[in-house]
């Protein structure tokens, strides 16, 4: 998974959890107040959502997301992949070079 995908997943999780916290805060204000005003419930929920989401994004920004995908091994065209044996593949002598 690429670092951008990991960060996007973390932000989506932060967003969804912030929505839940905001909704619960709005419902709590509505349940606990004697005369709940719609603007008060929405304002409290929005403030809770905003606070939790901003704090979550700030924490996510502190972390360095690394790439967990394997590095591609590229073989130049015209060469055969000999595996990772630690040895260089044999080369054919060129006609203009003196033989040692």
ZAMI-628438 format. One record per residue (C-alpha): x, y, z; residue in one letter. Coordinates in steps of 0.001 Angstrom, whole numbers, plus 500000, padded with zeros to 6 digits. Layout:
<milum><east>X</east><north>Y</north><up>Z</up><resn>A</resn></milum>
...
***
This chain:
<milum><east>500000</east><north>500000</north><up>500000</up><resn>X</resn></milum>
<milum><east>501404</east><north>503385</north><up>499063</up><resn>X</resn></milum>
<milum><east>501999</east><north>506096</north><up>501680</up><resn>X</resn></milum>
<milum><east>499276</east><north>508293</north><up>500166</up><resn>X</resn></milum>
<milum><east>496745</east><north>505473</north><up>500382</up><resn>X</resn></milum>
<milum><east>497667</east><north>504836</north><up>504015</up><resn>X</resn></milum>
<milum><east>497320</east><north>508507</north><up>504887</up><resn>X</resn></milum>
<milum><east>493988</east><north>508745</north><up>503044</up><resn>X</resn></milum>
<milum><east>492698</east><north>505703</north><up>504934</up><resn>X</resn></milum>
<milum><east>493740</east><north>507269</north><up>508249</up><resn>X</resn></milum>
<milum><east>491975</east><north>510536</north><up>507358</up><resn>X</resn></milum>
<milum><east>488797</east><north>508652</north><up>506357</up><resn>X</resn></milum>
<milum><east>488797</east><north>506788</north><up>509683</up><resn>X</resn></milum>
<milum><east>489360</east><north>510095</north><up>511516</up><resn>X</resn></milum>
<milum><east>486481</east><north>511687</north><up>509606</up><resn>X</resn></milum>
<milum><east>484058</east><north>508865</north><up>510362</up><resn>X</resn></milum>
<milum><east>484971</east><north>508769</north><up>514045</up><resn>X</resn></milum>
<milum><east>484605</east><north>512562</north><up>514227</up><resn>X</resn></milum>
<milum><east>481130</east><north>512329</north><up>512696</up><resn>X</resn></milum>
<milum><east>480138</east><north>509776</north><up>515323</up><resn>X</resn></milum>
<milum><east>481537</east><north>511908</north><up>518170</up><resn>X</resn></milum>
<milum><east>479763</east><north>515016</north><up>516854</up><resn>X</resn></milum>
<milum><east>476474</east><north>513171</north><up>516498</up><resn>X</resn></milum>
<milum><east>476718</east><north>511733</north><up>520007</up><resn>X</resn></milum>
<milum><east>477537</east><north>515172</north><up>521462</up><resn>X</resn></milum>
<milum><east>474534</east><north>516704</north><up>519728</up><resn>X</resn></milum>
<milum><east>472246</east><north>513954</north><up>521013</up><resn>X</resn></milum>
<milum><east>473673</east><north>514308</north><up>524523</up><resn>X</resn></milum>
<milum><east>472959</east><north>518045</north><up>524580</up><resn>X</resn></milum>
<milum><east>469453</east><north>517380</north><up>523308</up><resn>X</resn></milum>
<milum><east>468815</east><north>514729</north><up>525972</up><resn>X</resn></milum>
<milum><east>470270</east><north>516649</north><up>528921</up><resn>X</resn></milum>
<milum><east>468867</east><north>520126</north><up>528347</up><resn>X</resn></milum>
<milum><east>465365</east><north>521033</north><up>529500</up><resn>X</resn></milum>
<milum><east>464423</east><north>522987</north><up>526391</up><resn>X</resn></milum>
<milum><east>466723</east><north>521789</north><up>523605</up><resn>X</resn></milum>
<milum><east>467165</east><north>524302</north><up>520844</up><resn>X</resn></milum>
<milum><east>468007</east><north>522848</north><up>517430</up><resn>X</resn></milum>
<milum><east>470745</east><north>525405</north><up>516864</up><resn>X</resn></milum>
<milum><east>472340</east><north>524530</north><up>520201</up><resn>X</resn></milum>
<milum><east>472381</east><north>520796</north><up>519406</up><resn>X</resn></milum>
<milum><east>473743</east><north>521336</north><up>515913</up><resn>X</resn></milum>
<milum><east>476319</east><north>523841</north><up>517125</up><resn>X</resn></milum>
<milum><east>477571</east><north>521539</north><up>519868</up><resn>X</resn></milum>
<milum><east>477788</east><north>518596</north><up>517484</up><resn>X</resn></milum>
<milum><east>479562</east><north>520670</north><up>514856</up><resn>X</resn></milum>
<milum><east>482048</east><north>522012</north><up>517401</up><resn>X</resn></milum>
<milum><east>482768</east><north>518499</north><up>518668</up><resn>X</resn></milum>
<milum><east>483163</east><north>517205</north><up>515117</up><resn>X</resn></milum>
<milum><east>485486</east><north>520022</north><up>514152</up><resn>X</resn></milum>
<milum><east>487606</east><north>519701</north><up>517280</up><resn>X</resn></milum>
<milum><east>488052</east><north>515950</north><up>517002</up><resn>X</resn></milum>
<milum><east>488685</east><north>516027</north><up>513248</up><resn>X</resn></milum>
<milum><east>491279</east><north>518816</north><up>513430</up><resn>X</resn></milum>
<milum><east>493063</east><north>517082</north><up>516309</up><resn>X</resn></milum>
<milum><east>493021</east><north>513768</north><up>514413</up><resn>X</resn></milum>
<milum><east>494444</east><north>515304</north><up>511239</up><resn>X</resn></milum>
<milum><east>497139</east><north>517041</north><up>513297</up><resn>X</resn></milum>
<milum><east>498149</east><north>513720</north><up>514856</up><resn>X</resn></milum>
<milum><east>498087</east><north>511952</north><up>511472</up><resn>X</resn></milum>
<milum><east>500331</east><north>514669</north><up>510013</up><resn>X</resn></milum>
<milum><east>502976</east><north>513940</north><up>512660</up><resn>X</resn></milum>
<milum><east>503584</east><north>510416</north><up>511376</up><resn>X</resn></milum>
<milum><east>505712</east><north>509395</north><up>508415</up><resn>X</resn></milum>
<milum><east>503890</east><north>506814</north><up>506310</up><resn>X</resn></milum>
<milum><east>506254</east><north>504390</north><up>504579</up><resn>X</resn></milum>
<milum><east>505806</east><north>502407</north><up>501399</up><resn>X</resn></milum>
<milum><east>505106</east><north>498735</north><up>502089</up><resn>X</resn></milum>
<milum><east>505136</east><north>497688</north><up>498452</up><resn>X</resn></milum>
<milum><east>508156</east><north>495652</north><up>497302</up><resn>X</resn></milum>
<milum><east>510625</east><north>497510</north><up>495145</up><resn>X</resn></milum>
<milum><east>510379</east><north>496562</north><up>491482</up><resn>X</resn></milum>
<milum><east>513403</east><north>494768</north><up>490144</up><resn>X</resn></milum>
<milum><east>514032</east><north>495885</north><up>486626</up><resn>X</resn></milum>
<milum><east>516274</east><north>494009</north><up>484221</up><resn>X</resn></milum>
<milum><east>517767</east><north>496042</north><up>481372</up><resn>X</resn></milum>
<milum><east>516537</east><north>494977</north><up>477933</up><resn>X</resn></milum>
<milum><east>518626</east><north>492279</north><up>476328</up><resn>X</resn></milum>
<milum><east>519886</east><north>490812</north><up>479605</up><resn>X</resn></milum>
<milum><east>518736</east><north>487692</north><up>481367</up><resn>X</resn></milum>
<milum><east>517798</east><north>487792</north><up>485035</up><resn>X</resn></milum>
<milum><east>520189</east><north>485377</north><up>486779</up><resn>X</resn></milum>
<milum><east>518564</east><north>485787</north><up>490171</up><resn>X</resn></milum>
<milum><east>520228</east><north>487289</north><up>493194</up><resn>X</resn></milum>
<milum><east>523341</east><north>485087</north><up>493311</up><resn>X</resn></milum>
<milum><east>525771</east><north>487878</north><up>494170</up><resn>X</resn></milum>
<milum><east>527784</east><north>487204</north><up>491005</up><resn>X</resn></milum>
<milum><east>527859</east><north>489201</north><up>487820</up><resn>X</resn></milum>
<milum><east>526717</east><north>487369</north><up>484711</up><resn>X</resn></milum>
<milum><east>529403</east><north>486398</north><up>482224</up><resn>X</resn></milum>
<milum><east>529931</east><north>488770</north><up>479331</up><resn>X</resn></milum>
<milum><east>531051</east><north>487890</north><up>475848</up><resn>X</resn></milum>
<milum><east>534441</east><north>489369</north><up>474896</up><resn>X</resn></milum>
<milum><east>534239</east><north>492189</north><up>472396</up><resn>X</resn></milum>
<milum><east>536145</east><north>491878</north><up>469142</up><resn>X</resn></milum>
<milum><east>538159</east><north>495096</north><up>469556</up><resn>X</resn></milum>
<milum><east>539481</east><north>494420</north><up>473059</up><resn>X</resn></milum>
<milum><east>542735</east><north>492501</north><up>473574</up><resn>X</resn></milum>
<milum><east>542342</east><north>489159</north><up>475271</up><resn>X</resn></milum>
<milum><east>544031</east><north>488957</north><up>478665</up><resn>X</resn></milum>
***
